[in-house]
Each structure stands twice: as structure tokens, then as C-alpha cells.
């Protein structure tokens, strides 16, 4: 999977990294490399779904995977 990311210099000198396709998936690092590594980890955690997060009312739910 390929996702576009945005790197920008923060006011504190750190590099802020975020993925516009994943709302709220933001991190930072001292260098671009560190910010990108931190964002990779953040994206993996963001996309990791837990069954309790996908429950429908009444306890009926189905967890599926979709490869892009």
C-alpha cells in the first residue's frame, strides 16, 4: 500500500509528518527520517483494527480485510 504523506517544519524545529488520508494520524521527529519512521509506525497502529472497535449494536460484527 502506498500513502501520500506531508512533512513540514514545525515552529519548534521538529519535522511534523502526517497522512492526509488518515485523519488525525500525525507525528513528529527531529529529522525527516525520524519523522517518517514515526509516521510509518503511527499508520500501522492506525490501520490495526480491534474487533471491539468494529462491533455493531447487539454484538453482531464482522471483521474483514481489504488489500489495496
Backbone as XML, in Angstrom:
<?xml version="1.0"?>
<chain id="A" units="angstrom">
  <residue number="1" name="UNK">
    <atom name="N" x="0.851" y="-1.164" z="0.000"/>
    <atom name="CA" x="0.000" y="0.000" z="0.000"/>
    <atom name="C" x="0.899" y="1.230" z="0.000"/>
  </residue>
  <residue number="2" name="UNK">
    <atom name="N" x="0.532" y="2.209" z="-0.790"/>
    <atom name="CA" x="1.264" y="3.472" z="-0.814"/>
    <atom name="C" x="0.326" y="4.586" z="-0.379"/>
  </residue>
  <residue number="3" name="UNK">
    <atom name="N" x="0.786" y="5.396" z="0.546"/>
    <atom name="CA" x="0.014" y="6.539" z="1.032"/>
    <atom name="C" x="0.859" y="7.795" z="0.877"/>
  </residue>
  <residue number="4" name="UNK">
    <atom name="N" x="0.236" y="8.872" z="0.521"/>
    <atom name="CA" x="0.934" y="10.151" z="0.461"/>
    <atom name="C" x="1.045" y="10.711" z="1.871"/>
  </residue>
  <residue number="5" name="UNK">
    <atom name="N" x="2.211" y="11.292" z="2.165"/>
    <atom name="CA" x="2.420" y="11.904" z="3.467"/>
    <atom name="C" x="2.916" y="13.336" z="3.266"/>
  </residue>
  <residue number="6" name="UNK">
    <atom name="N" x="2.774" y="14.135" z="4.290"/>
    <atom name="CA" x="3.214" y="15.527" z="4.251"/>
    <atom name="C" x="4.218" y="15.731" z="5.375"/>
  </residue>
  <residue number="7" name="UNK">
    <atom name="N" x="5.354" y="16.335" z="5.030"/>
    <atom name="CA" x="6.377" y="16.687" z="6.012"/>
    <atom name="C" x="6.492" y="18.207" z="6.022"/>
  </residue>
  <residue number="8" name="UNK">
    <atom name="N" x="6.474" y="18.797" z="7.199"/>
    <atom name="CA" x="6.644" y="20.245" z="7.290"/>
    <atom name="C" x="7.401" y="20.590" z="8.558"/>
  </residue>
  <residue number="9" name="UNK">
    <atom name="N" x="8.132" y="21.664" z="8.500"/>
    <atom name="CA" x="8.918" y="22.090" z="9.648"/>
    <atom name="C" x="8.005" y="22.771" z="10.658"/>
  </residue>
  <residue number="10" name="UNK">
    <atom name="N" x="8.033" y="22.289" z="11.889"/>
    <atom name="CA" x="7.229" y="22.868" z="12.954"/>
    <atom name="C" x="7.910" y="24.099" z="13.540"/>
  </residue>
  <residue number="11" name="UNK">
    <atom name="N" x="7.167" y="24.844" z="14.334"/>
    <atom name="CA" x="7.704" y="26.065" z="14.937"/>
    <atom name="C" x="8.807" y="25.765" z="15.944"/>
  </residue>
  <residue number="12" name="UNK">
    <atom name="N" x="8.823" y="24.536" z="16.477"/>
    <atom name="CA" x="9.843" y="24.164" z="17.451"/>
    <atom name="C" x="11.084" y="23.554" z="16.802"/>
  </residue>
  <residue number="13" name="UNK">
    <atom name="N" x="11.119" y="23.528" z="15.452"/>
    <atom name="CA" x="12.260" y="22.981" z="14.734"/>
    <atom name="C" x="12.133" y="21.509" z="14.386"/>
  </residue>
  <residue number="14" name="UNK">
    <atom name="N" x="11.172" y="20.822" z="14.971"/>
    <atom name="CA" x="10.935" y="19.420" z="14.652"/>
    <atom name="C" x="10.236" y="19.327" z="13.285"/>
  </residue>
  <residue number="15" name="UNK">
    <atom name="N" x="10.322" y="18.153" z="12.673"/>
    <atom name="CA" x="9.621" y="17.885" z="11.418"/>
    <atom name="C" x="8.294" y="17.214" z="11.774"/>
  </residue>
  <residue number="16" name="UNK">
    <atom name="N" x="7.196" y="17.819" z="11.358"/>
    <atom name="CA" x="5.861" y="17.274" z="11.595"/>
    <atom name="C" x="5.471" y="16.459" z="10.363"/>
  </residue>
  <residue number="17" name="UNK">
    <atom name="N" x="4.995" y="15.247" z="10.589"/>
    <atom name="CA" x="4.602" y="14.355" z="9.497"/>
    <atom name="C" x="3.164" y="13.922" z="9.708"/>
  </residue>
  <residue number="18" name="UNK">
    <atom name="N" x="2.375" y="13.975" z="8.623"/>
    <atom name="CA" x="1.001" y="13.468" z="8.717"/>
    <atom name="C" x="0.561" y="12.876" z="7.393"/>
  </residue>
  <residue number="19" name="UNK">
    <atom name="N" x="-0.461" y="12.052" z="7.482"/>
    <atom name="CA" x="-1.032" y="11.386" z="6.315"/>
    <atom name="C" x="-2.443" y="11.921" z="6.136"/>
  </residue>
  <residue number="20" name="UNK">
    <atom name="N" x="-2.671" y="12.761" z="5.115"/>
    <atom name="CA" x="-3.990" y="13.368" z="4.921"/>
    <atom name="C" x="-5.128" y="12.345" z="4.766"/>
  </residue>
  <residue number="21" name="UNK">
    <atom name="N" x="-4.835" y="11.170" z="4.235"/>
    <atom name="CA" x="-5.871" y="10.155" z="4.028"/>
    <atom name="C" x="-6.340" y="9.528" z="5.338"/>
  </residue>
  <residue number="22" name="UNK">
    <atom name="N" x="-5.541" y="9.658" z="6.392"/>
    <atom name="CA" x="-5.871" y="9.068" z="7.684"/>
    <atom name="C" x="-6.013" y="10.190" z="8.704"/>
  </residue>
  <residue number="23" name="UNK">
    <atom name="N" x="-7.213" y="10.659" z="8.870"/>
    <atom name="CA" x="-7.487" y="11.810" z="9.731"/>
    <atom name="C" x="-6.931" y="11.599" z="11.141"/>
  </residue>
  <residue number="24" name="UNK">
    <atom name="N" x="-6.140" y="12.557" z="11.584"/>
    <atom name="CA" x="-5.591" y="12.506" z="12.932"/>
    <atom name="C" x="-4.312" y="11.700" z="13.062"/>
  </residue>
  <residue number="25" name="UNK">
    <atom name="N" x="-3.810" y="11.162" z="11.961"/>
    <atom name="CA" x="-2.575" y="10.376" z="12.003"/>
    <atom name="C" x="-1.405" y="11.335" z="11.802"/>
  </residue>
  <residue number="26" name="UNK">
    <atom name="N" x="-0.854" y="11.818" z="12.923"/>
    <atom name="CA" x="0.183" y="12.852" z="12.924"/>
    <atom name="C" x="1.262" y="12.470" z="13.923"/>
  </residue>
  <residue number="27" name="UNK">
    <atom name="N" x="2.499" y="12.789" z="13.584"/>
    <atom name="CA" x="3.618" y="12.573" z="14.496"/>
    <atom name="C" x="4.717" y="13.571" z="14.155"/>
  </residue>
  <residue number="28" name="UNK">
    <atom name="N" x="5.849" y="13.441" z="14.802"/>
    <atom name="CA" x="6.965" y="14.345" z="14.516"/>
    <atom name="C" x="8.277" y="13.646" z="14.795"/>
  </residue>
  <residue number="29" name="UNK">
    <atom name="N" x="9.372" y="14.291" z="14.385"/>
    <atom name="CA" x="10.704" y="13.773" z="14.645"/>
    <atom name="C" x="11.726" y="14.880" z="14.523"/>
  </residue>
  <residue number="30" name="UNK">
    <atom name="N" x="12.909" y="14.627" z="15.031"/>
    <atom name="CA" x="13.982" y="15.636" z="14.949"/>
    <atom name="C" x="14.487" y="15.804" z="13.521"/>
  </residue>
  <residue number="31" name="UNK">
    <atom name="N" x="14.433" y="14.705" z="12.736"/>
    <atom name="CA" x="14.866" y="14.724" z="11.341"/>
    <atom name="C" x="13.735" y="14.191" z="10.466"/>
  </residue>
  <residue number="32" name="UNK">
    <atom name="N" x="13.863" y="14.381" z="9.147"/>
    <atom name="CA" x="12.848" y="13.840" z="8.232"/>
    <atom name="C" x="12.781" y="12.325" z="8.356"/>
  </residue>
  <residue number="33" name="UNK">
    <atom name="N" x="13.942" y="11.688" z="8.448"/>
    <atom name="CA" x="13.982" y="10.229" z="8.563"/>
    <atom name="C" x="13.264" y="9.754" z="9.821"/>
  </residue>
  <residue number="34" name="UNK">
    <atom name="N" x="13.533" y="10.401" z="10.950"/>
    <atom name="CA" x="12.877" y="10.022" z="12.198"/>
    <atom name="C" x="11.373" y="10.267" z="12.111"/>
  </residue>
  <residue number="35" name="UNK">
    <atom name="N" x="10.976" y="11.392" z="11.523"/>
    <atom name="CA" x="9.544" y="11.684" z="11.378"/>
    <atom name="C" x="8.861" y="10.650" z="10.499"/>
  </residue>
  <residue number="36" name="UNK">
    <atom name="N" x="9.514" y="10.249" z="9.403"/>
    <atom name="CA" x="8.919" y="9.257" z="8.506"/>
    <atom name="C" x="8.834" y="7.893" z="9.180"/>
  </residue>
  <residue number="37" name="UNK">
    <atom name="N" x="9.848" y="7.508" z="9.946"/>
    <atom name="CA" x="9.794" y="6.236" z="10.680"/>
    <atom name="C" x="8.685" y="6.261" z="11.732"/>
  </residue>
  <residue number="38" name="UNK">
    <atom name="N" x="8.553" y="7.394" z="12.430"/>
    <atom name="CA" x="7.491" y="7.529" z="13.424"/>
    <atom name="C" x="6.121" y="7.469" z="12.762"/>
  </residue>
  <residue number="39" name="UNK">
    <atom name="N" x="5.998" y="8.091" z="11.583"/>
    <atom name="CA" x="4.711" y="8.081" z="10.886"/>
    <atom name="C" x="4.370" y="6.682" z="10.381"/>
  </residue>
  <residue number="40" name="UNK">
    <atom name="N" x="5.373" y="5.951" z="9.919"/>
    <atom name="CA" x="5.120" y="4.569" z="9.482"/>
    <atom name="C" x="4.526" y="3.757" z="10.632"/>
  </residue>
  <residue number="41" name="UNK">
    <atom name="N" x="5.107" y="3.888" z="11.811"/>
    <atom name="CA" x="4.589" y="3.183" z="12.987"/>
    <atom name="C" x="3.181" y="3.661" z="13.340"/>
  </residue>
  <residue number="42" name="UNK">
    <atom name="N" x="2.961" y="4.971" z="13.264"/>
    <atom name="CA" x="1.637" y="5.530" z="13.577"/>
    <atom name="C" x="0.589" y="5.019" z="12.592"/>
  </residue>
  <residue number="43" name="UNK">
    <atom name="N" x="0.941" y="4.933" z="11.314"/>
    <atom name="CA" x="0.000" y="4.432" z="10.299"/>
    <atom name="C" x="-0.328" y="2.971" z="10.565"/>
  </residue>
  <residue number="44" name="UNK">
    <atom name="N" x="0.682" y="2.164" z="10.883"/>
    <atom name="CA" x="0.433" y="0.754" z="11.183"/>
    <atom name="C" x="-0.522" y="0.609" z="12.358"/>
  </residue>
  <residue number="45" name="UNK">
    <atom name="N" x="-0.320" y="1.398" z="13.394"/>
    <atom name="CA" x="-1.212" y="1.341" z="14.557"/>
    <atom name="C" x="-2.601" y="1.865" z="14.209"/>
  </residue>
  <residue number="46" name="UNK">
    <atom name="N" x="-2.666" y="2.900" z="13.395"/>
    <atom name="CA" x="-3.944" y="3.483" z="12.978"/>
    <atom name="C" x="-4.782" y="2.460" z="12.212"/>
  </residue>
  <residue number="47" name="UNK">
    <atom name="N" x="-4.124" y="1.696" z="11.346"/>
    <atom name="CA" x="-4.834" y="0.737" z="10.493"/>
    <atom name="C" x="-5.128" y="-0.593" z="11.176"/>
  </residue>
  <residue number="48" name="UNK">
    <atom name="N" x="-4.527" y="-0.813" z="12.330"/>
    <atom name="CA" x="-4.749" y="-2.045" z="13.083"/>
    <atom name="C" x="-6.124" y="-1.963" z="13.732"/>
  </residue>
  <residue number="49" name="UNK">
    <atom name="N" x="-7.048" y="-2.788" z="13.274"/>
    <atom name="CA" x="-8.389" y="-2.705" z="13.866"/>
    <atom name="C" x="-8.571" y="-3.790" z="14.913"/>
  </residue>
  <residue number="50" name="UNK">
    <atom name="N" x="-9.196" y="-3.415" z="15.970"/>
    <atom name="CA" x="-9.524" y="-4.347" z="17.033"/>
    <atom name="C" x="-10.993" y="-4.742" z="16.890"/>
  </residue>
  <residue number="51" name="UNK">
    <atom name="N" x="-11.332" y="-6.010" z="17.092"/>
    <atom name="CA" x="-12.726" y="-6.422" z="16.953"/>
    <atom name="C" x="-13.683" y="-5.598" z="17.798"/>
  </residue>
  <residue number="52" name="UNK">
    <atom name="N" x="-13.277" y="-5.190" z="19.015"/>
    <atom name="CA" x="-14.191" y="-4.415" z="19.852"/>
    <atom name="C" x="-14.448" y="-3.020" z="19.267"/>
  </residue>
  <residue number="53" name="UNK">
    <atom name="N" x="-13.564" y="-2.542" z="18.377"/>
    <atom name="CA" x="-13.774" y="-1.244" z="17.737"/>
    <atom name="C" x="-14.768" y="-1.327" z="16.588"/>
  </residue>
  <residue number="54" name="UNK">
    <atom name="N" x="-15.064" y="-2.534" z="16.120"/>
    <atom name="CA" x="-15.913" y="-2.690" z="14.943"/>
    <atom name="C" x="-17.275" y="-3.298" z="15.275"/>
  </residue>
  <residue number="55" name="UNK">
    <atom name="N" x="-17.621" y="-3.410" z="16.536"/>
    <atom name="CA" x="-18.879" y="-4.032" z="16.933"/>
    <atom name="C" x="-20.088" y="-3.209" z="16.530"/>
  </residue>
  <residue number="56" name="UNK">
    <atom name="N" x="-21.099" y="-3.915" z="16.108"/>
    <atom name="CA" x="-22.387" y="-3.295" z="15.830"/>
    <atom name="C" x="-23.272" y="-3.501" z="17.042"/>
  </residue>
  <residue number="57" name="UNK">
    <atom name="N" x="-24.322" y="-2.735" z="17.133"/>
    <atom name="CA" x="-25.253" y="-2.912" z="18.247"/>
    <atom name="C" x="-25.797" y="-4.333" z="18.235"/>
  </residue>
  <residue number="58" name="UNK">
    <atom name="N" x="-25.943" y="-4.905" z="19.402"/>
    <atom name="CA" x="-26.445" y="-6.266" z="19.519"/>
    <atom name="C" x="-25.333" y="-7.307" z="19.442"/>
  </residue>
  <residue number="59" name="UNK">
    <atom name="N" x="-24.079" y="-6.868" z="19.382"/>
    <atom name="CA" x="-22.975" y="-7.806" z="19.371"/>
    <atom name="C" x="-22.699" y="-8.457" z="18.030"/>
  </residue>
  <residue number="60" name="UNK">
    <atom name="N" x="-23.391" y="-8.035" z="16.964"/>
    <atom name="CA" x="-23.158" y="-8.613" z="15.637"/>
    <atom name="C" x="-22.078" y="-7.793" z="14.935"/>
  </residue>
  <residue number="61" name="UNK">
    <atom name="N" x="-21.020" y="-8.444" z="14.531"/>
    <atom name="CA" x="-19.999" y="-7.732" z="13.783"/>
    <atom name="C" x="-19.213" y="-8.702" z="12.924"/>
  </residue>
  <residue number="62" name="UNK">
    <atom name="N" x="-18.569" y="-8.147" z="11.946"/>
    <atom name="CA" x="-17.749" y="-8.941" z="11.043"/>
    <atom name="C" x="-16.491" y="-8.128" z="10.745"/>
  </residue>
  <residue number="63" name="UNK">
    <atom name="N" x="-15.338" y="-8.718" z="10.924"/>
    <atom name="CA" x="-14.069" y="-8.070" z="10.628"/>
    <atom name="C" x="-13.535" y="-8.658" z="9.329"/>
  </residue>
  <residue number="64" name="UNK">
    <atom name="N" x="-13.218" y="-7.788" z="8.386"/>
    <atom name="CA" x="-12.708" y="-8.215" z="7.075"/>
    <atom name="C" x="-11.441" y="-7.436" z="6.776"/>
  </residue>
  <residue number="65" name="UNK">
    <atom name="N" x="-10.677" y="-7.914" z="5.810"/>
    <atom name="CA" x="-9.504" y="-7.189" z="5.350"/>
    <atom name="C" x="-9.683" y="-6.831" z="3.889"/>
  </residue>
  <residue number="66" name="UNK">
    <atom name="N" x="-9.151" y="-5.688" z="3.518"/>
    <atom name="CA" x="-9.219" y="-5.219" z="2.135"/>
    <atom name="C" x="-7.825" y="-4.790" z="1.727"/>
  </residue>
  <residue number="67" name="UNK">
    <atom name="N" x="-7.270" y="-5.434" z="0.732"/>
    <atom name="CA" x="-5.936" y="-5.082" z="0.238"/>
    <atom name="C" x="-6.070" y="-4.063" z="-0.875"/>
  </residue>
  <residue number="68" name="UNK">
    <atom name="N" x="-5.243" y="-3.040" z="-0.810"/>
    <atom name="CA" x="-5.269" y="-2.001" z="-1.847"/>
    <atom name="C" x="-4.046" y="-2.092" z="-2.712"/>
  </residue>
</chain>
